Amino acid sequence: MITLLAICRLNHKQSYFDIFMVAVAFPLIAMILVIILDGMFGTF
């Protein structure tokens, strides 16, 4: 993460929302989607 921030020339404060989206929001949405698909179609 530190390397990515250095390459993008951002500090933690500037990229806090982006890190949150990548580390928390998208995985949570993906997990909910998988649970819904499992309920509709059964075990993969």
C-alpha distance matrix in Angstrom:
0.0 3.8 5.4 5.1 6.2 8.6 9.9 10.6 12.0 11.0 10.7 9.7 13.2 13.4 10.6 11.4 13.6 11.5 8.8 12.1 13.6 11.2 10.8 14.4 16.8 16.8 16.9 19.6 21.5 21.4 22.7 25.4 26.4 26.7 28.8 31.0 31.5 32.4 34.9 36.5 36.7 36.5 34.5 32.7
3.8 0.0 3.8 5.4 5.2 6.2 8.7 10.0 10.2 9.6 8.9 8.8 12.6 13.0 11.1 12.4 15.2 13.5 11.2 14.6 16.5 14.6 14.2 17.6 20.0 20.2 20.5 23.1 25.0 25.1 26.3 29.0 30.1 30.5 32.5 34.7 35.3 36.2 38.7 40.2 40.5 40.3 38.3 36.4
5.4 3.8 0.0 3.8 5.4 5.0 6.2 8.6 9.6 10.3 10.8 11.7 15.2 14.8 12.9 14.9 17.2 14.8 13.1 16.8 18.0 15.6 15.9 19.5 21.6 21.2 21.6 24.6 26.2 25.8 27.4 30.3 30.9 31.2 33.6 35.6 35.8 36.8 39.6 40.8 40.8 40.8 38.7 36.6
5.1 5.4 3.8 0.0 3.8 5.4 5.2 6.2 8.4 8.6 10.1 10.7 13.9 12.8 10.4 12.7 14.5 11.7 10.5 14.3 15.0 12.7 13.7 17.3 18.9 18.3 19.2 22.2 23.4 23.2 25.1 27.7 28.1 28.7 31.3 33.0 33.2 34.5 37.2 38.2 38.4 38.6 36.8 34.6
6.2 5.2 5.4 3.8 0.0 3.8 5.5 5.1 5.8 5.2 6.3 7.5 10.6 9.5 7.8 10.5 12.8 10.7 9.9 13.6 14.8 13.4 14.3 17.5 19.1 19.2 20.4 22.9 24.2 24.6 26.5 28.8 29.5 30.4 32.7 34.4 34.9 36.3 38.7 39.9 40.3 40.6 39.0 37.0
8.6 6.2 5.0 5.4 3.8 0.0 3.8 5.4 4.8 6.4 7.7 10.0 12.9 11.9 11.1 13.9 16.4 14.4 13.7 17.4 18.6 17.1 17.9 21.2 22.8 22.8 24.0 26.6 27.9 28.1 30.0 32.4 33.0 33.8 36.2 37.9 38.3 39.7 42.2 43.3 43.6 43.9 42.1 39.9
9.9 8.7 6.2 5.2 5.5 3.8 0.0 3.8 5.4 7.9 10.5 12.7 15.3 13.6 12.3 15.5 17.2 14.6 14.5 18.3 18.7 16.9 18.4 21.8 23.0 22.4 23.8 26.7 27.5 27.4 29.7 32.1 32.2 33.1 35.8 37.3 37.4 38.9 41.5 42.4 42.5 43.0 41.3 38.9
10.6 10.0 8.6 6.2 5.1 5.4 3.8 0.0 3.8 5.5 8.9 11.2 13.1 10.6 9.5 13.1 14.4 11.9 12.6 16.2 16.5 15.3 17.2 20.3 21.0 20.6 22.5 25.1 25.7 26.0 28.5 30.5 30.7 31.9 34.5 35.8 36.1 37.9 40.3 41.0 41.4 42.1 40.7 38.5
12.0 10.2 9.6 8.4 5.8 4.8 5.4 3.8 0.0 3.8 6.9 10.1 11.8 9.7 9.9 13.4 15.3 13.6 14.2 17.6 18.5 17.8 19.3 22.2 23.1 23.3 25.1 27.5 28.3 28.9 31.2 33.1 33.6 34.9 37.3 38.6 39.1 40.9 43.1 44.0 44.6 45.2 43.8 41.7
11.0 9.6 10.3 8.6 5.2 6.4 7.9 5.5 3.8 0.0 3.8 6.7 8.1 6.0 6.4 9.8 11.9 10.8 11.4 14.6 15.8 15.6 16.9 19.4 20.4 21.1 22.9 24.9 25.9 26.9 29.0 30.7 31.5 33.0 35.1 36.4 37.3 39.0 41.0 42.1 42.9 43.5 42.2 40.3
10.7 8.9 10.8 10.1 6.3 7.7 10.5 8.9 6.9 3.8 0.0 3.8 5.5 5.4 6.4 8.5 11.6 11.4 11.1 13.9 16.0 16.0 16.6 18.8 20.3 21.5 23.0 24.7 26.2 27.3 29.0 30.8 32.0 33.4 35.1 36.7 37.8 39.3 41.2 42.6 43.5 43.8 42.5 40.9
9.7 8.8 11.7 10.7 7.5 10.0 12.7 11.2 10.1 6.7 3.8 0.0 3.8 5.5 5.3 5.7 9.4 9.8 8.7 11.0 13.7 13.9 13.8 15.8 17.5 19.2 20.4 21.8 23.6 24.9 26.2 28.0 29.5 30.8 32.4 34.0 35.4 36.7 38.5 40.0 41.1 41.2 39.9 38.6
13.2 12.6 15.2 13.9 10.6 12.9 15.3 13.1 11.8 8.1 5.5 3.8 0.0 3.8 5.6 5.4 8.5 10.1 10.1 11.5 14.1 15.3 15.4 16.7 17.9 19.9 21.6 22.5 24.0 25.9 27.2 28.5 30.1 31.9 33.1 34.5 36.2 37.6 39.1 40.6 42.0 42.3 41.3 40.1
13.4 13.0 14.8 12.8 9.5 11.9 13.6 10.6 9.7 6.0 5.4 5.5 3.8 0.0 3.8 5.8 7.7 8.6 9.8 11.6 13.3 14.5 15.6 17.0 17.6 19.2 21.4 22.5 23.5 25.3 27.1 28.3 29.5 31.4 33.0 34.1 35.5 37.3 38.9 40.0 41.3 42.0 41.1 39.7
10.6 11.1 12.9 10.4 7.8 11.1 12.3 9.5 9.9 6.4 6.4 5.3 5.6 3.8 0.0 3.8 5.6 5.2 6.2 8.6 10.0 10.8 12.0 13.8 14.5 15.8 17.8 19.3 20.3 21.8 23.7 25.1 26.2 28.0 29.7 30.9 32.2 33.9 35.6 36.8 37.9 38.5 37.5 36.0
11.4 12.4 14.9 12.7 10.5 13.9 15.5 13.1 13.4 9.8 8.5 5.7 5.4 5.8 3.8 0.0 3.8 5.5 5.2 6.2 8.7 10.1 10.4 11.5 12.5 14.6 16.3 17.2 18.7 20.5 21.9 23.2 24.7 26.5 27.8 29.2 30.8 32.3 33.8 35.3 36.6 37.0 36.0 34.9
13.6 15.2 17.2 14.5 12.8 16.4 17.2 14.4 15.3 11.9 11.6 9.4 8.5 7.7 5.6 3.8 0.0 3.8 5.5 5.0 6.2 8.8 9.9 10.2 10.1 12.2 14.6 15.2 16.0 18.2 19.9 20.8 22.1 24.3 25.6 26.6 28.2 30.1 31.4 32.6 34.1 34.8 34.2 33.1
11.5 13.5 14.8 11.7 10.7 14.4 14.6 11.9 13.6 10.8 11.4 9.8 10.1 8.6 5.2 5.5 3.8 0.0 3.8 5.4 5.2 6.3 8.5 9.9 9.9 10.8 13.3 14.7 15.3 16.8 19.0 20.3 21.1 23.0 24.9 25.9 27.1 29.0 30.7 31.7 32.9 33.6 32.8 31.3
8.8 11.2 13.1 10.5 9.9 13.7 14.5 12.6 14.2 11.4 11.1 8.7 10.1 9.8 6.2 5.2 5.5 3.8 0.0 3.8 5.5 5.3 5.9 8.1 9.4 10.5 11.9 13.6 15.1 16.3 17.9 19.7 20.9 22.3 24.0 25.6 26.8 28.2 30.1 31.5 32.5 32.8 31.6 30.2
12.1 14.6 16.8 14.3 13.6 17.4 18.3 16.2 17.6 14.6 13.9 11.0 11.5 11.6 8.6 6.2 5.0 5.4 3.8 0.0 3.8 5.6 5.3 5.4 6.6 8.9 10.3 11.0 12.7 14.6 15.8 17.1 18.8 20.4 21.7 23.2 24.8 26.2 27.7 29.3 30.6 30.9 30.0 29.0
13.6 16.5 18.0 15.0 14.8 18.6 18.7 16.5 18.5 15.8 16.0 13.7 14.1 13.3 10.0 8.7 6.2 5.2 5.5 3.8 0.0 3.8 5.7 5.6 4.7 6.0 8.6 9.6 10.3 12.1 14.0 15.2 16.2 18.2 19.8 20.9 22.3 24.1 25.7 26.8 28.1 28.8 28.1 26.9
11.2 14.6 15.6 12.7 13.4 17.1 16.9 15.3 17.8 15.6 16.0 13.9 15.3 14.5 10.8 10.1 8.8 6.3 5.3 5.6 3.8 0.0 3.8 5.9 6.4 5.8 7.4 9.9 10.8 11.4 13.4 15.4 16.2 17.4 19.6 21.0 21.8 23.4 25.5 26.7 27.5 27.9 26.8 25.3
10.8 14.2 15.9 13.7 14.3 17.9 18.4 17.2 19.3 16.9 16.6 13.8 15.4 15.6 12.0 10.4 9.9 8.5 5.9 5.3 5.7 3.8 0.0 3.8 6.5 7.0 6.8 8.9 11.1 11.6 12.6 15.0 16.4 17.2 18.9 20.9 22.0 23.0 25.0 26.7 27.5 27.5 26.1 24.9
14.4 17.6 19.5 17.3 17.5 21.2 21.8 20.3 22.2 19.4 18.8 15.8 16.7 17.0 13.8 11.5 10.2 9.9 8.1 5.4 5.6 5.9 3.8 0.0 3.8 5.9 5.7 6.1 8.7 10.2 10.7 12.3 14.4 15.6 16.6 18.5 20.2 21.2 22.8 24.6 25.9 25.8 24.8 24.1
16.8 20.0 21.6 18.9 19.1 22.8 23.0 21.0 23.1 20.4 20.3 17.5 17.9 17.6 14.5 12.5 10.1 9.9 9.4 6.6 4.7 6.4 6.5 3.8 0.0 3.8 5.6 5.2 6.2 8.7 10.0 10.7 12.4 14.4 15.5 16.7 18.4 20.0 21.4 22.8 24.3 24.8 24.3 23.5
16.8 20.2 21.2 18.3 19.2 22.8 22.4 20.6 23.3 21.1 21.5 19.2 19.9 19.2 15.8 14.6 12.2 10.8 10.5 8.9 6.0 5.8 7.0 5.9 3.8 0.0 3.8 5.4 5.1 6.1 8.6 9.9 10.5 12.3 14.3 15.4 16.4 18.2 20.0 21.1 22.2 22.9 22.2 21.0
16.9 20.5 21.6 19.2 20.4 24.0 23.8 22.5 25.1 22.9 23.0 20.4 21.6 21.4 17.8 16.3 14.6 13.3 11.9 10.3 8.6 7.4 6.8 5.7 5.6 3.8 0.0 3.8 5.5 5.0 6.1 8.6 9.8 10.5 12.3 14.2 15.2 16.3 18.4 19.9 20.8 20.9 19.8 18.7
19.6 23.1 24.6 22.2 22.9 26.6 26.7 25.1 27.5 24.9 24.7 21.8 22.5 22.5 19.3 17.2 15.2 14.7 13.6 11.0 9.6 9.9 8.9 6.1 5.2 5.4 3.8 0.0 3.8 5.4 5.1 6.3 8.6 9.9 10.7 12.4 14.3 15.3 16.7 18.6 20.0 20.1 19.5 19.0
21.5 25.0 26.2 23.4 24.2 27.9 27.5 25.7 28.3 25.9 26.2 23.6 24.0 23.5 20.3 18.7 16.0 15.3 15.1 12.7 10.3 10.8 11.1 8.7 6.2 5.1 5.5 3.8 0.0 3.8 5.5 5.2 6.2 8.7 10.0 10.6 12.3 14.2 15.5 16.6 18.2 19.0 18.9 18.3
21.4 25.1 25.8 23.2 24.6 28.1 27.4 26.0 28.9 26.9 27.3 24.9 25.9 25.3 21.8 20.5 18.2 16.8 16.3 14.6 12.1 11.4 11.6 10.2 8.7 6.1 5.0 5.4 3.8 0.0 3.8 5.5 5.1 6.2 8.7 9.9 10.5 12.2 14.3 15.3 16.2 16.8 16.2 15.1
22.7 26.3 27.4 25.1 26.5 30.0 29.7 28.5 31.2 29.0 29.0 26.2 27.2 27.1 23.7 21.9 19.9 19.0 17.9 15.8 14.0 13.4 12.6 10.7 10.0 8.6 6.1 5.1 5.5 3.8 0.0 3.8 5.4 5.1 6.2 8.7 9.9 10.5 12.4 14.3 15.3 15.1 14.4 14.0
25.4 29.0 30.3 27.7 28.8 32.4 32.1 30.5 33.1 30.7 30.8 28.0 28.5 28.3 25.1 23.2 20.8 20.3 19.7 17.1 15.2 15.4 15.0 12.3 10.7 9.9 8.6 6.3 5.2 5.5 3.8 0.0 3.8 5.5 5.1 6.2 8.6 9.8 10.7 12.5 14.3 14.6 14.8 15.0
26.4 30.1 30.9 28.1 29.5 33.0 32.2 30.7 33.6 31.5 32.0 29.5 30.1 29.5 26.2 24.7 22.1 21.1 20.9 18.8 16.2 16.2 16.4 14.4 12.4 10.5 9.8 8.6 6.2 5.1 5.4 3.8 0.0 3.8 5.4 5.1 6.1 8.5 9.9 10.6 12.1 13.2 13.6 13.2
26.7 30.5 31.2 28.7 30.4 33.8 33.1 31.9 34.9 33.0 33.4 30.8 31.9 31.4 28.0 26.5 24.3 23.0 22.3 20.4 18.2 17.4 17.2 15.6 14.4 12.3 10.5 9.9 8.7 6.2 5.1 5.5 3.8 0.0 3.8 5.4 5.1 6.0 8.5 9.8 10.3 10.6 10.3 9.8
28.8 32.5 33.6 31.3 32.7 36.2 35.8 34.5 37.3 35.1 35.1 32.4 33.1 33.0 29.7 27.8 25.6 24.9 24.0 21.7 19.8 19.6 18.9 16.6 15.5 14.3 12.3 10.7 10.0 8.7 6.2 5.1 5.4 3.8 0.0 3.8 5.5 5.1 6.2 8.7 10.1 9.7 9.9 10.8
31.0 34.7 35.6 33.0 34.4 37.9 37.3 35.8 38.6 36.4 36.7 34.0 34.5 34.1 30.9 29.2 26.6 25.9 25.6 23.2 20.9 21.0 20.9 18.5 16.7 15.4 14.2 12.4 10.6 9.9 8.7 6.2 5.1 5.4 3.8 0.0 3.8 5.4 5.1 6.3 8.7 9.6 11.1 12.0
31.5 35.3 35.8 33.2 34.9 38.3 37.4 36.1 39.1 37.3 37.8 35.4 36.2 35.5 32.2 30.8 28.2 27.1 26.8 24.8 22.3 21.8 22.0 20.2 18.4 16.4 15.2 14.3 12.3 10.5 9.9 8.6 6.1 5.1 5.5 3.8 0.0 3.8 5.4 5.0 5.9 7.5 8.9 9.1
32.4 36.2 36.8 34.5 36.3 39.7 38.9 37.9 40.9 39.0 39.3 36.7 37.6 37.3 33.9 32.3 30.1 29.0 28.2 26.2 24.1 23.4 23.0 21.2 20.0 18.2 16.3 15.3 14.2 12.2 10.5 9.8 8.5 6.0 5.1 5.4 3.8 0.0 3.8 5.5 5.4 4.8 5.7 7.0
34.9 38.7 39.6 37.2 38.7 42.2 41.5 40.3 43.1 41.0 41.2 38.5 39.1 38.9 35.6 33.8 31.4 30.7 30.1 27.7 25.7 25.5 25.0 22.8 21.4 20.0 18.4 16.7 15.5 14.3 12.4 10.7 9.9 8.5 6.2 5.1 5.4 3.8 0.0 3.8 5.8 5.6 8.1 10.3
36.5 40.2 40.8 38.2 39.9 43.3 42.4 41.0 44.0 42.1 42.6 40.0 40.6 40.0 36.8 35.3 32.6 31.7 31.5 29.3 26.8 26.7 26.7 24.6 22.8 21.1 19.9 18.6 16.6 15.3 14.3 12.5 10.6 9.8 8.7 6.3 5.0 5.5 3.8 0.0 3.8 6.0 9.2 10.7
36.7 40.5 40.8 38.4 40.3 43.6 42.5 41.4 44.6 42.9 43.5 41.1 42.0 41.3 37.9 36.6 34.1 32.9 32.5 30.6 28.1 27.5 27.5 25.9 24.3 22.2 20.8 20.0 18.2 16.2 15.3 14.3 12.1 10.3 10.1 8.7 5.9 5.4 5.8 3.8 0.0 3.8 6.8 7.8
36.5 40.3 40.8 38.6 40.6 43.9 43.0 42.1 45.2 43.5 43.8 41.2 42.3 42.0 38.5 37.0 34.8 33.6 32.8 30.9 28.8 27.9 27.5 25.8 24.8 22.9 20.9 20.1 19.0 16.8 15.1 14.6 13.2 10.6 9.7 9.6 7.5 4.8 5.6 6.0 3.8 0.0 3.8 6.4
34.5 38.3 38.7 36.8 39.0 42.1 41.3 40.7 43.8 42.2 42.5 39.9 41.3 41.1 37.5 36.0 34.2 32.8 31.6 30.0 28.1 26.8 26.1 24.8 24.3 22.2 19.8 19.5 18.9 16.2 14.4 14.8 13.6 10.3 9.9 11.1 8.9 5.7 8.1 9.2 6.8 3.8 0.0 3.8
32.7 36.4 36.6 34.6 37.0 39.9 38.9 38.5 41.7 40.3 40.9 38.6 40.1 39.7 36.0 34.9 33.1 31.3 30.2 29.0 26.9 25.3 24.9 24.1 23.5 21.0 18.7 19.0 18.3 15.1 14.0 15.0 13.2 9.8 10.8 12.0 9.1 7.0 10.3 10.7 7.8 6.4 3.8 0.0
